[in-house]
Amino acid sequence: MQQPNQRGSYRQQAQGPAPMAIRTKKYQLSTDTYTSMAMAQVWKKEWWYALIPLAIGLLPALIWPSWWWVLGAFLLTLLFVLLRSAQITGVAQMEQSKALFERMNYEIDNRQIVLRQSETKGMGLTWDMIGQARRDDDAYLLWLQPPAAADELQGFKGWMARTFNVPIFLHLPLRIFNSPNDIKLFDSMLRRKNLLPAQSPAPAAPTSPTSA
């Protein structure tokens, strides 16, 4: 299985922040936190893929019954799980994604999200590079779009690249925002970008029954 980020890079030249940009406190996403979150996300969605090598390994046992086929099927499944897990853990070691694990603050406006390591060093992500978002009780998660090169591959290689992609995301804890107003502004920004569902309108007040 090919490492997805070897087919492209998310690095963009950071532009200067807008005057009304949201500026967060410094934060560093640890590789352990990323790995555990990415692993949970991948296996929650892809657990059934592990049944494929298991079924393939067990097929000969239907014709030639033997415990060796069963053992081989479990070993084949274990190998698949280990390879997929190694693909996920390997992302944190790749040069293209190291910037995501440095200590930085975020500068967010309607044009882009700047990952700022220092006054002169930063990486800009435009909003079209964000595929989806989620707000948890204590943090926002923003998933990056897979590199465009994955869509250019044809046939089996293209299917593998798109199916066994590794999620790359920004993890923004609520505690790094400087005020509740910044959180509300960021929340509203995500909804305008259609990355969070629009808030449902408040239900109409019940009308009192009219007397006969």
Biotite code that builds the C-alpha atoms (Angstrom):
import biotite.structure as struc

atoms = struc.array([
    struc.Atom([0.000, 0.000, 0.000], chain_id="A", res_id=1, res_name="MET", atom_name="CA", element="C"),
    struc.Atom([1.429, 3.312, -1.086], chain_id="A", res_id=2, res_name="GLN", atom_name="CA", element="C"),
    struc.Atom([1.907, 6.189, 1.294], chain_id="A", res_id=3, res_name="GLN", atom_name="CA", element="C"),
    struc.Atom([-0.589, 8.802, 0.106], chain_id="A", res_id=4, res_name="PRO", atom_name="CA", element="C"),
    struc.Atom([1.460, 11.882, 0.860], chain_id="A", res_id=5, res_name="ASN", atom_name="CA", element="C"),
    struc.Atom([4.319, 10.679, -1.285], chain_id="A", res_id=6, res_name="GLN", atom_name="CA", element="C"),
    struc.Atom([2.143, 11.522, -4.285], chain_id="A", res_id=7, res_name="ARG", atom_name="CA", element="C"),
    struc.Atom([1.741, 15.177, -3.403], chain_id="A", res_id=8, res_name="GLY", atom_name="CA", element="C"),
    struc.Atom([2.391, 17.852, -0.828], chain_id="A", res_id=9, res_name="SER", atom_name="CA", element="C"),
    struc.Atom([0.172, 20.138, 1.199], chain_id="A", res_id=10, res_name="TYR", atom_name="CA", element="C"),
    struc.Atom([2.780, 22.871, 1.510], chain_id="A", res_id=11, res_name="ARG", atom_name="CA", element="C"),
    struc.Atom([1.605, 26.257, 0.299], chain_id="A", res_id=12, res_name="GLN", atom_name="CA", element="C"),
    struc.Atom([3.215, 29.652, 0.654], chain_id="A", res_id=13, res_name="GLN", atom_name="CA", element="C"),
    struc.Atom([1.513, 31.449, 3.512], chain_id="A", res_id=14, res_name="ALA", atom_name="CA", element="C"),
    struc.Atom([0.018, 34.836, 2.748], chain_id="A", res_id=15, res_name="GLN", atom_name="CA", element="C"),
    struc.Atom([-0.258, 37.560, 5.327], chain_id="A", res_id=16, res_name="GLY", atom_name="CA", element="C"),
    struc.Atom([-3.255, 37.220, 7.646], chain_id="A", res_id=17, res_name="PRO", atom_name="CA", element="C"),
    struc.Atom([-6.295, 39.437, 7.204], chain_id="A", res_id=18, res_name="ALA", atom_name="CA", element="C"),
    struc.Atom([-6.699, 42.208, 9.818], chain_id="A", res_id=19, res_name="PRO", atom_name="CA", element="C"),
    struc.Atom([-9.671, 40.406, 11.417], chain_id="A", res_id=20, res_name="MET", atom_name="CA", element="C"),
    struc.Atom([-8.055, 36.953, 11.397], chain_id="A", res_id=21, res_name="ALA", atom_name="CA", element="C"),
    struc.Atom([-8.541, 34.598, 14.340], chain_id="A", res_id=22, res_name="ILE", atom_name="CA", element="C"),
    struc.Atom([-5.196, 34.013, 16.053], chain_id="A", res_id=23, res_name="ARG", atom_name="CA", element="C"),
    struc.Atom([-4.865, 31.066, 18.416], chain_id="A", res_id=24, res_name="THR", atom_name="CA", element="C"),
    struc.Atom([-2.413, 30.212, 21.150], chain_id="A", res_id=25, res_name="LYS", atom_name="CA", element="C"),
    struc.Atom([0.580, 27.986, 20.447], chain_id="A", res_id=26, res_name="LYS", atom_name="CA", element="C"),
    struc.Atom([-0.214, 24.303, 20.179], chain_id="A", res_id=27, res_name="TYR", atom_name="CA", element="C"),
    struc.Atom([1.611, 21.130, 19.177], chain_id="A", res_id=28, res_name="GLN", atom_name="CA", element="C"),
    struc.Atom([-0.165, 18.008, 17.980], chain_id="A", res_id=29, res_name="LEU", atom_name="CA", element="C"),
    struc.Atom([1.826, 15.033, 19.232], chain_id="A", res_id=30, res_name="SER", atom_name="CA", element="C"),
    struc.Atom([2.476, 12.147, 16.883], chain_id="A", res_id=31, res_name="THR", atom_name="CA", element="C"),
    struc.Atom([0.978, 9.760, 19.459], chain_id="A", res_id=32, res_name="ASP", atom_name="CA", element="C"),
    struc.Atom([-2.280, 11.730, 19.561], chain_id="A", res_id=33, res_name="THR", atom_name="CA", element="C"),
    struc.Atom([-2.452, 11.870, 15.779], chain_id="A", res_id=34, res_name="TYR", atom_name="CA", element="C"),
    struc.Atom([-1.702, 8.155, 15.417], chain_id="A", res_id=35, res_name="THR", atom_name="CA", element="C"),
    struc.Atom([-4.343, 7.063, 17.930], chain_id="A", res_id=36, res_name="SER", atom_name="CA", element="C"),
    struc.Atom([-7.000, 9.328, 16.391], chain_id="A", res_id=37, res_name="MET", atom_name="CA", element="C"),
    struc.Atom([-6.157, 8.342, 12.804], chain_id="A", res_id=38, res_name="ALA", atom_name="CA", element="C"),
    struc.Atom([-6.040, 4.664, 13.726], chain_id="A", res_id=39, res_name="MET", atom_name="CA", element="C"),
    struc.Atom([-9.459, 4.850, 15.385], chain_id="A", res_id=40, res_name="ALA", atom_name="CA", element="C"),
    struc.Atom([-10.943, 6.650, 12.391], chain_id="A", res_id=41, res_name="GLN", atom_name="CA", element="C"),
    struc.Atom([-9.500, 4.252, 9.816], chain_id="A", res_id=42, res_name="VAL", atom_name="CA", element="C"),
    struc.Atom([-10.456, 1.022, 11.567], chain_id="A", res_id=43, res_name="TRP", atom_name="CA", element="C"),
    struc.Atom([-13.919, 2.287, 12.480], chain_id="A", res_id=44, res_name="LYS", atom_name="CA", element="C"),
    struc.Atom([-14.567, 2.702, 8.754], chain_id="A", res_id=45, res_name="LYS", atom_name="CA", element="C"),
    struc.Atom([-12.426, -0.083, 7.285], chain_id="A", res_id=46, res_name="GLU", atom_name="CA", element="C"),
    struc.Atom([-12.691, -2.952, 9.775], chain_id="A", res_id=47, res_name="TRP", atom_name="CA", element="C"),
    struc.Atom([-14.614, -5.041, 7.248], chain_id="A", res_id=48, res_name="TRP", atom_name="CA", element="C"),
    struc.Atom([-11.685, -4.932, 4.812], chain_id="A", res_id=49, res_name="TYR", atom_name="CA", element="C"),
    struc.Atom([-9.907, -7.303, 7.179], chain_id="A", res_id=50, res_name="ALA", atom_name="CA", element="C"),
    struc.Atom([-12.597, -9.881, 6.405], chain_id="A", res_id=51, res_name="LEU", atom_name="CA", element="C"),
    struc.Atom([-11.460, -10.053, 2.768], chain_id="A", res_id=52, res_name="ILE", atom_name="CA", element="C"),
    struc.Atom([-8.058, -11.714, 3.367], chain_id="A", res_id=53, res_name="PRO", atom_name="CA", element="C"),
    struc.Atom([-9.715, -13.864, 6.039], chain_id="A", res_id=54, res_name="LEU", atom_name="CA", element="C"),
    struc.Atom([-12.320, -15.120, 3.556], chain_id="A", res_id=55, res_name="ALA", atom_name="CA", element="C"),
    struc.Atom([-9.719, -15.673, 0.829], chain_id="A", res_id=56, res_name="ILE", atom_name="CA", element="C"),
    struc.Atom([-7.548, -17.654, 3.223], chain_id="A", res_id=57, res_name="GLY", atom_name="CA", element="C"),
    struc.Atom([-10.479, -19.814, 4.341], chain_id="A", res_id=58, res_name="LEU", atom_name="CA", element="C"),
    struc.Atom([-11.748, -20.663, 0.850], chain_id="A", res_id=59, res_name="LEU", atom_name="CA", element="C"),
    struc.Atom([-9.341, -23.621, 0.314], chain_id="A", res_id=60, res_name="PRO", atom_name="CA", element="C"),
    struc.Atom([-10.517, -25.086, 3.640], chain_id="A", res_id=61, res_name="ALA", atom_name="CA", element="C"),
    struc.Atom([-13.947, -25.643, 2.084], chain_id="A", res_id=62, res_name="LEU", atom_name="CA", element="C"),
    struc.Atom([-12.362, -27.982, -0.456], chain_id="A", res_id=63, res_name="ILE", atom_name="CA", element="C"),
    struc.Atom([-9.467, -29.434, 1.533], chain_id="A", res_id=64, res_name="TRP", atom_name="CA", element="C"),
    struc.Atom([-10.433, -29.218, 5.216], chain_id="A", res_id=65, res_name="PRO", atom_name="CA", element="C"),
    struc.Atom([-7.377, -28.530, 7.328], chain_id="A", res_id=66, res_name="SER", atom_name="CA", element="C"),
    struc.Atom([-6.470, -26.404, 10.330], chain_id="A", res_id=67, res_name="TRP", atom_name="CA", element="C"),
    struc.Atom([-3.456, -25.179, 8.339], chain_id="A", res_id=68, res_name="TRP", atom_name="CA", element="C"),
    struc.Atom([-5.757, -23.217, 6.050], chain_id="A", res_id=69, res_name="TRP", atom_name="CA", element="C"),
    struc.Atom([-7.442, -21.645, 9.063], chain_id="A", res_id=70, res_name="VAL", atom_name="CA", element="C"),
    struc.Atom([-4.079, -20.697, 10.538], chain_id="A", res_id=71, res_name="LEU", atom_name="CA", element="C"),
    struc.Atom([-2.950, -19.297, 7.203], chain_id="A", res_id=72, res_name="GLY", atom_name="CA", element="C"),
    struc.Atom([-6.138, -17.232, 6.918], chain_id="A", res_id=73, res_name="ALA", atom_name="CA", element="C"),
    struc.Atom([-5.587, -15.651, 10.334], chain_id="A", res_id=74, res_name="PHE", atom_name="CA", element="C"),
    struc.Atom([-1.936, -14.926, 9.513], chain_id="A", res_id=75, res_name="LEU", atom_name="CA", element="C"),
    struc.Atom([-2.966, -13.303, 6.224], chain_id="A", res_id=76, res_name="LEU", atom_name="CA", element="C"),
    struc.Atom([-5.498, -11.146, 8.048], chain_id="A", res_id=77, res_name="THR", atom_name="CA", element="C"),
    struc.Atom([-2.937, -10.193, 10.692], chain_id="A", res_id=78, res_name="LEU", atom_name="CA", element="C"),
    struc.Atom([-0.470, -9.219, 7.964], chain_id="A", res_id=79, res_name="LEU", atom_name="CA", element="C"),
    struc.Atom([-3.067, -6.948, 6.337], chain_id="A", res_id=80, res_name="PHE", atom_name="CA", element="C"),
    struc.Atom([-3.868, -5.264, 9.670], chain_id="A", res_id=81, res_name="VAL", atom_name="CA", element="C"),
    struc.Atom([-0.168, -4.722, 10.433], chain_id="A", res_id=82, res_name="LEU", atom_name="CA", element="C"),
    struc.Atom([0.567, -3.264, 6.982], chain_id="A", res_id=83, res_name="LEU", atom_name="CA", element="C"),
    struc.Atom([-2.406, -0.890, 7.121], chain_id="A", res_id=84, res_name="ARG", atom_name="CA", element="C"),
    struc.Atom([-1.508, 0.199, 10.650], chain_id="A", res_id=85, res_name="SER", atom_name="CA", element="C"),
    struc.Atom([2.127, 0.742, 9.641], chain_id="A", res_id=86, res_name="ALA", atom_name="CA", element="C"),
    struc.Atom([0.941, 2.947, 6.779], chain_id="A", res_id=87, res_name="GLN", atom_name="CA", element="C"),
    struc.Atom([-0.904, 5.144, 9.285], chain_id="A", res_id=88, res_name="ILE", atom_name="CA", element="C"),
    struc.Atom([1.916, 5.379, 11.819], chain_id="A", res_id=89, res_name="THR", atom_name="CA", element="C"),
    struc.Atom([4.401, 6.106, 9.027], chain_id="A", res_id=90, res_name="GLY", atom_name="CA", element="C"),
    struc.Atom([2.694, 9.395, 8.132], chain_id="A", res_id=91, res_name="VAL", atom_name="CA", element="C"),
    struc.Atom([4.095, 11.079, 11.239], chain_id="A", res_id=92, res_name="ALA", atom_name="CA", element="C"),
    struc.Atom([7.634, 10.226, 10.092], chain_id="A", res_id=93, res_name="GLN", atom_name="CA", element="C"),
    struc.Atom([7.281, 11.603, 6.566], chain_id="A", res_id=94, res_name="MET", atom_name="CA", element="C"),
    struc.Atom([9.016, 14.832, 5.600], chain_id="A", res_id=95, res_name="GLU", atom_name="CA", element="C"),
    struc.Atom([5.884, 16.191, 3.879], chain_id="A", res_id=96, res_name="GLN", atom_name="CA", element="C"),
    struc.Atom([3.789, 15.996, 7.045], chain_id="A", res_id=97, res_name="SER", atom_name="CA", element="C"),
    struc.Atom([6.340, 16.958, 9.719], chain_id="A", res_id=98, res_name="LYS", atom_name="CA", element="C"),
    struc.Atom([5.080, 20.545, 9.734], chain_id="A", res_id=99, res_name="ALA", atom_name="CA", element="C"),
    struc.Atom([1.764, 19.331, 11.151], chain_id="A", res_id=100, res_name="LEU", atom_name="CA", element="C"),
    struc.Atom([3.493, 18.148, 14.327], chain_id="A", res_id=101, res_name="PHE", atom_name="CA", element="C"),
    struc.Atom([5.516, 21.269, 15.118], chain_id="A", res_id=102, res_name="GLU", atom_name="CA", element="C"),
    struc.Atom([4.586, 23.746, 17.834], chain_id="A", res_id=103, res_name="ARG", atom_name="CA", element="C"),
    struc.Atom([2.633, 26.531, 16.137], chain_id="A", res_id=104, res_name="MET", atom_name="CA", element="C"),
    struc.Atom([-0.285, 28.884, 16.332], chain_id="A", res_id=105, res_name="ASN", atom_name="CA", element="C"),
    struc.Atom([-3.059, 29.204, 13.756], chain_id="A", res_id=106, res_name="TYR", atom_name="CA", element="C"),
    struc.Atom([-4.133, 32.338, 11.898], chain_id="A", res_id=107, res_name="GLU", atom_name="CA", element="C"),
    struc.Atom([-7.559, 31.816, 10.348], chain_id="A", res_id=108, res_name="ILE", atom_name="CA", element="C"),
    struc.Atom([-9.493, 34.070, 7.986], chain_id="A", res_id=109, res_name="ASP", atom_name="CA", element="C"),
    struc.Atom([-11.904, 33.687, 5.076], chain_id="A", res_id=110, res_name="ASN", atom_name="CA", element="C"),
    struc.Atom([-9.059, 32.970, 2.627], chain_id="A", res_id=111, res_name="ARG", atom_name="CA", element="C"),
    struc.Atom([-6.874, 30.438, 4.385], chain_id="A", res_id=112, res_name="GLN", atom_name="CA", element="C"),
    struc.Atom([-5.574, 28.809, 7.553], chain_id="A", res_id=113, res_name="ILE", atom_name="CA", element="C"),
    struc.Atom([-1.933, 29.649, 8.283], chain_id="A", res_id=114, res_name="VAL", atom_name="CA", element="C"),
    struc.Atom([0.068, 27.237, 10.415], chain_id="A", res_id=115, res_name="LEU", atom_name="CA", element="C"),
    struc.Atom([2.583, 29.679, 11.873], chain_id="A", res_id=116, res_name="ARG", atom_name="CA", element="C"),
    struc.Atom([5.770, 28.257, 13.399], chain_id="A", res_id=117, res_name="GLN", atom_name="CA", element="C"),
    struc.Atom([7.376, 31.709, 13.723], chain_id="A", res_id=118, res_name="SER", atom_name="CA", element="C"),
    struc.Atom([6.960, 35.232, 12.364], chain_id="A", res_id=119, res_name="GLU", atom_name="CA", element="C"),
    struc.Atom([8.818, 34.289, 9.175], chain_id="A", res_id=120, res_name="THR", atom_name="CA", element="C"),
    struc.Atom([7.940, 30.600, 8.844], chain_id="A", res_id=121, res_name="LYS", atom_name="CA", element="C"),
    struc.Atom([4.498, 29.241, 8.121], chain_id="A", res_id=122, res_name="GLY", atom_name="CA", element="C"),
    struc.Atom([2.395, 27.030, 5.891], chain_id="A", res_id=123, res_name="MET", atom_name="CA", element="C"),
    struc.Atom([-0.861, 28.207, 4.367], chain_id="A", res_id=124, res_name="GLY", atom_name="CA", element="C"),
    struc.Atom([-3.854, 25.987, 3.628], chain_id="A", res_id=125, res_name="LEU", atom_name="CA", element="C"),
    struc.Atom([-6.632, 27.428, 1.477], chain_id="A", res_id=126, res_name="THR", atom_name="CA", element="C"),
    struc.Atom([-10.165, 26.450, 2.366], chain_id="A", res_id=127, res_name="TRP", atom_name="CA", element="C"),
    struc.Atom([-10.590, 24.303, -0.733], chain_id="A", res_id=128, res_name="ASP", atom_name="CA", element="C"),
    struc.Atom([-7.900, 22.036, 0.713], chain_id="A", res_id=129, res_name="MET", atom_name="CA", element="C"),
    struc.Atom([-10.198, 21.200, 3.663], chain_id="A", res_id=130, res_name="ILE", atom_name="CA", element="C"),
    struc.Atom([-12.480, 18.296, 2.816], chain_id="A", res_id=131, res_name="GLY", atom_name="CA", element="C"),
    struc.Atom([-14.613, 18.062, 5.948], chain_id="A", res_id=132, res_name="GLN", atom_name="CA", element="C"),
    struc.Atom([-14.766, 19.204, 9.541], chain_id="A", res_id=133, res_name="ALA", atom_name="CA", element="C"),
    struc.Atom([-16.183, 18.045, 12.839], chain_id="A", res_id=134, res_name="ARG", atom_name="CA", element="C"),
    struc.Atom([-16.652, 19.716, 16.196], chain_id="A", res_id=135, res_name="ARG", atom_name="CA", element="C"),
    struc.Atom([-16.248, 17.556, 19.285], chain_id="A", res_id=136, res_name="ASP", atom_name="CA", element="C"),
    struc.Atom([-16.815, 18.593, 22.870], chain_id="A", res_id=137, res_name="ASP", atom_name="CA", element="C"),
    struc.Atom([-13.235, 19.792, 23.260], chain_id="A", res_id=138, res_name="ASP", atom_name="CA", element="C"),
    struc.Atom([-11.807, 20.324, 19.771], chain_id="A", res_id=139, res_name="ALA", atom_name="CA", element="C"),
    struc.Atom([-12.321, 20.872, 16.060], chain_id="A", res_id=140, res_name="TYR", atom_name="CA", element="C"),
    struc.Atom([-11.068, 18.352, 13.518], chain_id="A", res_id=141, res_name="LEU", atom_name="CA", element="C"),
    struc.Atom([-10.391, 19.532, 9.974], chain_id="A", res_id=142, res_name="LEU", atom_name="CA", element="C"),
    struc.Atom([-9.561, 16.819, 7.427], chain_id="A", res_id=143, res_name="TRP", atom_name="CA", element="C"),
    struc.Atom([-7.421, 17.764, 4.451], chain_id="A", res_id=144, res_name="LEU", atom_name="CA", element="C"),
    struc.Atom([-8.359, 16.713, 0.946], chain_id="A", res_id=145, res_name="GLN", atom_name="CA", element="C"),
    struc.Atom([-6.250, 13.824, -0.417], chain_id="A", res_id=146, res_name="PRO", atom_name="CA", element="C"),
    struc.Atom([-3.521, 14.940, -2.856], chain_id="A", res_id=147, res_name="PRO", atom_name="CA", element="C"),
    struc.Atom([-4.901, 15.425, -6.349], chain_id="A", res_id=148, res_name="ALA", atom_name="CA", element="C"),
    struc.Atom([-2.412, 12.921, -7.741], chain_id="A", res_id=149, res_name="ALA", atom_name="CA", element="C"),
    struc.Atom([-4.525, 10.110, -6.269], chain_id="A", res_id=150, res_name="ALA", atom_name="CA", element="C"),
    struc.Atom([-7.347, 10.947, -8.685], chain_id="A", res_id=151, res_name="ASP", atom_name="CA", element="C"),
    struc.Atom([-4.994, 10.818, -11.661], chain_id="A", res_id=152, res_name="GLU", atom_name="CA", element="C"),
    struc.Atom([-4.038, 7.183, -11.133], chain_id="A", res_id=153, res_name="LEU", atom_name="CA", element="C"),
    struc.Atom([-6.026, 4.696, -13.170], chain_id="A", res_id=154, res_name="GLN", atom_name="CA", element="C"),
    struc.Atom([-7.128, 1.118, -12.634], chain_id="A", res_id=155, res_name="GLY", atom_name="CA", element="C"),
    struc.Atom([-6.101, -0.929, -9.619], chain_id="A", res_id=156, res_name="PHE", atom_name="CA", element="C"),
    struc.Atom([-3.421, 1.551, -8.513], chain_id="A", res_id=157, res_name="LYS", atom_name="CA", element="C"),
    struc.Atom([-5.956, 4.363, -8.490], chain_id="A", res_id=158, res_name="GLY", atom_name="CA", element="C"),
    struc.Atom([-8.431, 2.276, -6.493], chain_id="A", res_id=159, res_name="TRP", atom_name="CA", element="C"),
    struc.Atom([-5.743, 1.384, -3.946], chain_id="A", res_id=160, res_name="MET", atom_name="CA", element="C"),
    struc.Atom([-4.615, 4.997, -3.611], chain_id="A", res_id=161, res_name="ALA", atom_name="CA", element="C"),
    struc.Atom([-8.154, 6.265, -3.013], chain_id="A", res_id=162, res_name="ARG", atom_name="CA", element="C"),
    struc.Atom([-9.359, 3.381, -0.847], chain_id="A", res_id=163, res_name="THR", atom_name="CA", element="C"),
    struc.Atom([-6.349, 3.061, 1.441], chain_id="A", res_id=164, res_name="PHE", atom_name="CA", element="C"),
    struc.Atom([-5.652, 6.721, 1.915], chain_id="A", res_id=165, res_name="ASN", atom_name="CA", element="C"),
    struc.Atom([-4.423, 7.938, 5.295], chain_id="A", res_id=166, res_name="VAL", atom_name="CA", element="C"),
    struc.Atom([-6.434, 10.751, 6.932], chain_id="A", res_id=167, res_name="PRO", atom_name="CA", element="C"),
    struc.Atom([-4.473, 13.966, 7.439], chain_id="A", res_id=168, res_name="ILE", atom_name="CA", element="C"),
    struc.Atom([-6.180, 16.445, 9.730], chain_id="A", res_id=169, res_name="PHE", atom_name="CA", element="C"),
    struc.Atom([-5.741, 19.545, 11.828], chain_id="A", res_id=170, res_name="LEU", atom_name="CA", element="C"),
    struc.Atom([-6.638, 19.168, 15.491], chain_id="A", res_id=171, res_name="HIS", atom_name="CA", element="C"),
    struc.Atom([-7.661, 22.465, 17.086], chain_id="A", res_id=172, res_name="LEU", atom_name="CA", element="C"),
    struc.Atom([-8.557, 22.134, 20.789], chain_id="A", res_id=173, res_name="PRO", atom_name="CA", element="C"),
    struc.Atom([-11.034, 24.736, 22.016], chain_id="A", res_id=174, res_name="LEU", atom_name="CA", element="C"),
    struc.Atom([-8.558, 25.761, 24.730], chain_id="A", res_id=175, res_name="ARG", atom_name="CA", element="C"),
    struc.Atom([-6.166, 27.284, 22.174], chain_id="A", res_id=176, res_name="ILE", atom_name="CA", element="C"),
    struc.Atom([-8.726, 29.931, 21.162], chain_id="A", res_id=177, res_name="PHE", atom_name="CA", element="C"),
    struc.Atom([-8.254, 33.221, 22.980], chain_id="A", res_id=178, res_name="ASN", atom_name="CA", element="C"),
    struc.Atom([-11.924, 33.910, 23.661], chain_id="A", res_id=179, res_name="SER", atom_name="CA", element="C"),
    struc.Atom([-15.392, 32.362, 23.352], chain_id="A", res_id=180, res_name="PRO", atom_name="CA", element="C"),
    struc.Atom([-16.086, 34.946, 20.652], chain_id="A", res_id=181, res_name="ASN", atom_name="CA", element="C"),
    struc.Atom([-13.243, 33.508, 18.531], chain_id="A", res_id=182, res_name="ASP", atom_name="CA", element="C"),
    struc.Atom([-14.798, 30.055, 18.861], chain_id="A", res_id=183, res_name="ILE", atom_name="CA", element="C"),
    struc.Atom([-18.185, 31.382, 17.744], chain_id="A", res_id=184, res_name="LYS", atom_name="CA", element="C"),
    struc.Atom([-16.556, 33.189, 14.816], chain_id="A", res_id=185, res_name="LEU", atom_name="CA", element="C"),
    struc.Atom([-14.661, 30.073, 13.743], chain_id="A", res_id=186, res_name="PHE", atom_name="CA", element="C"),
    struc.Atom([-17.795, 27.956, 14.105], chain_id="A", res_id=187, res_name="ASP", atom_name="CA", element="C"),
    struc.Atom([-19.715, 30.399, 11.932], chain_id="A", res_id=188, res_name="SER", atom_name="CA", element="C"),
    struc.Atom([-16.897, 30.407, 9.372], chain_id="A", res_id=189, res_name="MET", atom_name="CA", element="C"),
    struc.Atom([-17.009, 26.606, 9.082], chain_id="A", res_id=190, res_name="LEU", atom_name="CA", element="C"),
    struc.Atom([-20.761, 26.700, 8.542], chain_id="A", res_id=191, res_name="ARG", atom_name="CA", element="C"),
    struc.Atom([-20.441, 29.331, 5.808], chain_id="A", res_id=192, res_name="ARG", atom_name="CA", element="C"),
    struc.Atom([-17.862, 27.098, 4.128], chain_id="A", res_id=193, res_name="LYS", atom_name="CA", element="C"),
    struc.Atom([-20.372, 24.197, 4.351], chain_id="A", res_id=194, res_name="ASN", atom_name="CA", element="C"),
    struc.Atom([-17.910, 22.208, 6.468], chain_id="A", res_id=195, res_name="LEU", atom_name="CA", element="C"),
    struc.Atom([-20.328, 22.029, 9.403], chain_id="A", res_id=196, res_name="LEU", atom_name="CA", element="C"),
    struc.Atom([-24.082, 21.584, 9.066], chain_id="A", res_id=197, res_name="PRO", atom_name="CA", element="C"),
    struc.Atom([-26.103, 24.764, 9.209], chain_id="A", res_id=198, res_name="ALA", atom_name="CA", element="C"),
    struc.Atom([-27.811, 25.321, 12.501], chain_id="A", res_id=199, res_name="GLN", atom_name="CA", element="C"),
    struc.Atom([-31.435, 24.299, 12.382], chain_id="A", res_id=200, res_name="SER", atom_name="CA", element="C"),
    struc.Atom([-33.897, 27.133, 12.935], chain_id="A", res_id=201, res_name="PRO", atom_name="CA", element="C"),
    struc.Atom([-35.461, 27.431, 16.346], chain_id="A", res_id=202, res_name="ALA", atom_name="CA", element="C"),
    struc.Atom([-38.846, 25.713, 16.567], chain_id="A", res_id=203, res_name="PRO", atom_name="CA", element="C"),
    struc.Atom([-41.829, 28.002, 16.396], chain_id="A", res_id=204, res_name="ALA", atom_name="CA", element="C"),
    struc.Atom([-43.449, 28.823, 19.679], chain_id="A", res_id=205, res_name="ALA", atom_name="CA", element="C"),
    struc.Atom([-46.608, 26.787, 20.260], chain_id="A", res_id=206, res_name="PRO", atom_name="CA", element="C"),
    struc.Atom([-49.808, 28.695, 19.792], chain_id="A", res_id=207, res_name="THR", atom_name="CA", element="C"),
    struc.Atom([-52.332, 28.672, 22.568], chain_id="A", res_id=208, res_name="SER", atom_name="CA", element="C"),
    struc.Atom([-55.600, 26.909, 21.736], chain_id="A", res_id=209, res_name="PRO", atom_name="CA", element="C"),
    struc.Atom([-58.458, 29.215, 20.961], chain_id="A", res_id=210, res_name="THR", atom_name="CA", element="C"),
    struc.Atom([-61.540, 28.906, 23.040], chain_id="A", res_id=211, res_name="SER", atom_name="CA", element="C"),
    struc.Atom([-64.677, 27.678, 21.338], chain_id="A", res_id=212, res_name="ALA", atom_name="CA", element="C"),
])
